[in-house]
Structure formats: structure tokens, C-alpha cells
Amino acid sequence: MKRGPIARIILALLFVALIAVPVIVSRIAAKRKAAAGELNEKAAMARYGFYFTDVSKQAGVHFIHEAPKFDPKLAAIMPEVASMGASVSIVDYNRDGWPDIYVTNSRIGSMNALYRNNHDGTFTDVAPELGIADVNKPGTGVSMGAVWGDYDNDGYPDLYLIKWGKPMLFHNDHGHGFTDVTAKAGLPKWINASTALWFDYDRDGKLDLFVGGYYNENIDLWDLKTTKIMPDSFEYADNGGRKYLFHNLGDGRFQEVSAQVGIKSRRWALASGAADLTGNGYPDLFIANDYGVSELYLNDHGHFHEAGEQTGVGFAPKSGMNVAFGDIFNQGKFSIYVSNISEPGILIQGNNMWVPEDGTSGNALHYENLARDLGVELGGWSFGAQFGDFNNDGNLDLFLANGYISLDRNRSYWYDFAKVAGGNSSIIGDAKNWPAFDGRSLSGYQQKRVWINDGAGKFEDVARAVGVTDTHDGRSVAVADLWNNGALDVVVANQNGPLLIYKNHVDPAEKWIEFSLEGTKSNRDAIGAEVTLYWNGQEQIQEVEGGNGFAAQNDLRLHFGLGKHPKIEKAVIHWPSGTVQTLDNLTPDKLYHVKEPE
Amino acid sequence: MSNPAVAIPAQQRVKPPSLKSWLTLNNRYVPPVFITLILLAGQLSYGILESYERTLLAIGTAIVIELVLGRIFLGKWLNVASAYITGISVGILLRSPAFWPYAACAAIAIMSKYVLRFRGRHLFNPSNFGISVVLFLLPATVAMLSIQWGNNMWSLITIWILGAIIIWRVNRFNITLTYVVSFLVLAVIRAHIIHEPVLSEISPLTGPEYQLFIFFMITDPKTTVRSKKGQCLVAFLVALLEMFFRLDQSVYAELYALFWIGPIALLIEMWLDARRAKLAGTPTSAIATSPGIAQPS
């Protein structure tokens, strides 16, 4: 070394500072976050304009999810392979104008539940009497989710039951019961699916059904012929279940057309969502895959081509577990939120907020991930998420469920998980090579996130402050105005845990407007219809969806927060049929029922 | 990781590089080319990187800091092959959605060569030091590549064969071989101790970070001892300490093992050198500053 001691001392100080400063900054940030604790309801209302209360018990909902138990060959890693199945979907099955709640259970012999809204803040499970409770029978697999769509346009939403097992389609008999029409529909005998959605991909006015396989459809998890059932890679796996697109033939039958229309994938699908992202009037299909990249199938007049890499969303492989669309900047464009895994010191995938890049549209559409800049990157082992304006301030907020497996708080499976997950396909792909769980947790006891959008490009997590304090293993999240009072409530299905109903209390000074759409030329549920609301010089687009999030479905009614003293200019509805309808003279704090012009 | 092929004799250093030296494997640019090929193959086939920008940031930071510190403290513009390997290693191995950890880790790695020195010799493998420090101190921000690379047997075999040939040509294969054999034997012992499948204990060795570890990090001539026997002993001790870290469920056991064993081995070698020099009446500085090992590279 040629320089003298002073230069060396300066270098040493710089070296120490380079190491110390990020550590100090991150510790301070962590302390601040820890200090931002729970608030009482009055303080939360004053600071954030809303708060949640878990009213599930008062509402008469005592549902506890039970996980499946598979072939004893998987006993060592049963907590991992049986880590999904808790789901929630919102449906007004009896068309009484009040949202009801359907939840799935996953132990053989366990019952699903349909909680009818009694209009007084209580709910009653009517699934047994309507014939959609006892659906997890031996030999038929178990429920993983449910999506509702009026496939025969009779005005009543029908039920597709997502299963690891025999898929089931139930026709809604005008709210008085359900008929199993699976055989007539022509569905396959067995699919190990974790996601499905209703959408009218060819705009023929009839709802079609997408189903995304997770495990290979030849695997019966209760009767394994081999233990080589696991993903052949943690991030490049392509040995999962196939994808299905069931084209609605209009007579109660469906034709599987995925290959014909260009959907071919054996990635491990966990979540899906459909929206017209390119603006050509046809719904595009976004699939979040576990153990790999996301896929974005752009819809060109009923034919799809996979454009994940082209659009930027399908390059870095992660563990996709959610798809939610939201116009977070009030620009009339959908961003896409995909949840992944983040565990300090081991795996920092970060969740993705795919935001359309300025100047890109149509088939040249390109996304950039702004999750970190916006502050919605790190949740934990994240699952379901939904956008919704929880404080009615006019900006879409974000609710995220986290937590994978909560067993022994003091012992973690992460070391063993990382050890095998990084190995060769012949090792990771065989369940017998995986170390035993032995009662350990894996990213367990994690907080949910309630990120409120300040409208200026930042989201702040206020979950604990606004009353979302549970640490159950969150899976599926759905939002709906359950009390018909202009506040978006949140329902969370937890794996091996209770169904939680978070009732929302919002500052009444913050206004809102809701739309309930009914298609005529379009499918009757108006799934795929887009409403763009213009008020106070800004616009926000929302879409009626036939399934999204993680194994979830929101209320088909669309809810817009408006903030204080809103001046609404108009609402423009793009119906799936192509009809464009403009609504004027709208006033806040009202639910509008809109029928598609004939 | 520093350049494993840079133990170039003094007389060779003064000669201008001939065409032959560029075409043969025995020059300092082979490992950078090899690791670049690994990166490109991995990225183009599997998209292994967090992003090109982050990797380029790490490489750029490492090179700039190397040049600046070399100019300030050594009075010359250093060859950047070693800094390039350090940067590219950080860019491949580190996983963070943020950009700054890539620059910070590369900077810490290069600066460690100039700060953490003893008798004119840097003690830590630069990238091992940088990555170990940020992993240990910033767990909420960074993680290490442990799951990427396709998990494909053919890509694994290709990298192993190419890596083995190169490491053999630069006379470091004994280190890699000793470590791998030690790891395998100790993996069987670990599996027996904790009653887990043997393949689950062997599994890490088939992952991508181990390929970088055994070919580029543990073989770094600047931070390994000189004698063949000593190198084998150190490689075994790294595997042995790693076993204890693994029994304690440390995810980055191999990094931390090298972090401790590497400098201790060097200090012992320096102490032995000094003792021998004293007995022979040779000044200690004559050994410590001999070309090829005394200067940061």
C-alpha cells in the first residue's frame, strides 16, 4: 500500500460506514413499524377514516377450515402438501340484493358452507339444505375453491366447484336448491385444480370456464402410485396440471378447447384473473403460477397467445399466488397484483405490482413492477389479495393475506425447505426426499396487510391500526358490501382456521357509489363488463369478475369510493357485447342497478 | 470470489500477453469468460438473474471501486478481471428486489481487500465476505440464490465438466475435489445424525450457488494457502465447519464456513512463513509482498 495512514483510516471509516448505515437504517425502520401498533376504533377512524371489526361470531359464522389428509406416503410433509383449500366467494345466490358467502372445506367428509345474508348482520348456513355442503365425499377429492357464474343466463348464478378431485358444476335452481350437472356438462373425471374463473372469452354472450391445474390430473393424492409428484423445480417447474378452457355450448354442455385456442401449459397454476388489458374488447387471461413465471394470455378475438415475456410479467420466476386487477392511479388502466414469497434472509421474491408502462398499449403493452416503489412488496408468504376502496377516499387500497404453515412457533422448516428446493429435479421432485416437517412452522403466524393508497404513489400498511390483527394462515380474500351500507367489507378464509368477516366502518363524510349490472346481449352476470367512473376530474376503471385473487370471487357489484364532496361527471359502461353505455346525473351514496340496453 | 487463475509467476507478469496466452486456458481471463458464459447460459435459458440492471450495477460498482482504490493505494490502474468476477458473483448470487444492495455488497467486497489486510495480504475472499456480511446483517433486504438455475441435470453436468476442466488447468482441482468428496461424506453422516433422507443432505451440492462456490470462491488463489496439502486440508475444514453450521440449520452454511476458515488458514500460513523465514534469516516482508499474492486483485 502506497498511501499513508490517513488515507487508510479514511478508507476504513468508509468501509465501516458502508456496512453500518444500511443496518442502522433498516433497524430504525423496523422499530418504527413495530411501534405503529394497534389503535382504538375512534383513533383509527380519526387517522385513517375507517376501521374493521371481526364480526364473524356475532354474525353467526363459526366456520373452521379443515385441511385434507392425503396418502400416508406423504405423511412427512403433509402440512406442506395439504396447505391449501380454504376459499371464499361472494354470491347473491337467491337474488335478494344481499351478498351471501360461500366457503370451502378440504377434509374428506367435511362440509362446505353457504352463508345466506339475513339482512340484519347475521348469516345462516343453508348449504346442506340446498345440496352444496356435502361435496367432499371419499373418492371425489376435496374442495379448493368456488366460482359463481350464470352459465345458462337464467338470472341465477351457478356454482363451479374447484377441487383436487372430481370437478363439480351445480345449477342454481332459482335460489331454491342446486342440481349437480357435472355429467351433463361433460367435465373431466379428475382435475387437481386450485384456480378457475368464469369469463366470456369469445364474447358470444355465454360464460365459459377456465380451470388451471396444479398437480398433474393423473395423480390421486389419496392413492399415490409414486411419490414423484412434487414440482421438478422450485422456479421452472413444468410438470404440473394441464389447463382447461371449457367453451359453453349453450345447452348445458361444455367443450374443452384450450389447445385449439392456444392455451397450453403445465405450469403449476395457483391463481388466475381475466380482464381486457389490451383494449380490444376481448378478455385476456393472467395466470399466476407457483414454482415459475406468470403467464399472460392475450386474447385476439377468441384466440390466445402467451405474452408473459413480451409484456414483462413472465420473466423472473417466483411463486405466484394471486391475481388482482386494480386501477391504483385512477388513470383508467388496470395494474395487476401478484403475490409471492418473502422470508427475511432466505427468500426475498417480493410481491409484484405490474403497472402498465406509459406509452404502451394494445399488443405492445408492457408492464413494470412498481411494488417496491409503492410499498406493497413485502408481505411474507403471501396468498390472496384484493383491491378495494376501504376508506372511500377515491383510491383503491389493498388487502393481503399472509402466512403459510403455523405450527410450532419456535421451530422453523425453512432450512430444510431451502435445502431441498435448491436441489436437482430428481431430488426436489420426489416427496420421499423431503425432510419431515415434524411439527415445525414455515412462515407461520404472519400479519395480514391493509395497505391504504394515498393517491400519490405510496401505500401504507395500517392493518393493526384498523383492527386486522389476526395471524391465521390467510389464503383467500373476498370483498363485498355485505351490509349494503356503502362500505366494503372483507371476508378472509384461513387454512386450518376460522372464516373471518371484517366489517368495515367508514367515515360517512367519504362518499361512494355502487353499480349492479345485468347483461342482456352480454352474459347476464355482466362478467367482463367494465365501468369507468369520472368524477372530480379523475377516472377509475373497475370490472365485473368471475373469479380472481386466490381461490376467490368478489361481489359482482362494483363499489367506488368518491372522497368528500364529489362531483360525478358520468359513468361509462363497456359491456362484453361491445355496447357502450353512458350514465349521467349520478348521485353519490347510491347503488345503481343497470341493465344492458337491448 | 476472486480470479482463481491469477496465480501468475512474477516473470510472466512483465511479459506482454502473447496470442498463445490468450488462446490457452492458462490466463487470467478464462475464469471471467467462464463465469460470464455460465451467467449468459443461465439467464438466456432460465432467466436466473433478478435483472440485468442489478447484475451490471454490481459489476460496475466492483470495477469502479477496484480502479479507484488501486489508483489511490497502489498508484496504478489494476487489471479488473478479479473485480469483474466479484461483481458478477454478487450479481448472480444475491437476491434482492432493491438495487442498492447489489452496489453495497460489491463495494463491501472490493473494499474488504484494501481494509482487512495483514502483512500486506487480504484475508477474506472478497465476494464471500461481501455476501456473508449483507446476508447476516440485512436479512430483511437480501437473500441468496438458492433455488434458481433450472434444476436440470444436463445443465448441471455441463457446468461441472467445464468447471472441472478449467479448475484442473489452473491447478486448483484438488481443492474442489477435496471439498466435494468431504461434503458428500459429511452429508451421509449428517443424514445419519438427523435421520433425514441422504439425498436431502446432498441436495444443496446440486444447486447453482454451490457450483459458483466450488469453482470460483473456495479456489481463489489470493485467499487460499499455497501448499497442495494445505489447500486440501482447508477445503476439508470448510466442509467440516459447514457440517456443524448445517446441523444448526444455517441456510448459508458453506459461506459462513469459508468466511471463518479461510482467513484463519491464511493467518496460520503467514505465521508459519514468518517462522520459517526467521529460522532461515529471510525478512518476512520478502515473503508477504512477493508478486502474485501481495496486491489486491
Interface residues (C-beta under 8 A of the other chain):
Chain A: M1 K2 R3 A7 R8 L11 A12 L14 F15 L18 I19 P22 V23 S26 A30 D232 S233 F234 E235 Y236 V293 F315 A316 P317 E343 P344 G345 I346 L347 I348 Q349 G350 A371 R372 E377 L378 S412 W414 Y415 D416 A418 K419 V420 A421 G422 G423 N424 S425 S426 I427 I428 D430 K432 N433 W434 P435 A436
Chain B: Y46 G47 E50 S51 L69 I72 F73 L74 G75 R95 S96 P97 A98 W100 P101 A104 A107 I108 M111 S112 Y114 V115 R117 G120 V133 L135 L137 L138 P139 A140 T141 V142 A143 S146 I147 Q148 G150 N151 N152 M153 L156 I194 E196 P197 L199 S200 E201 I202 S203 P204 T206 G207 P208 E209 Q249 S250 V251
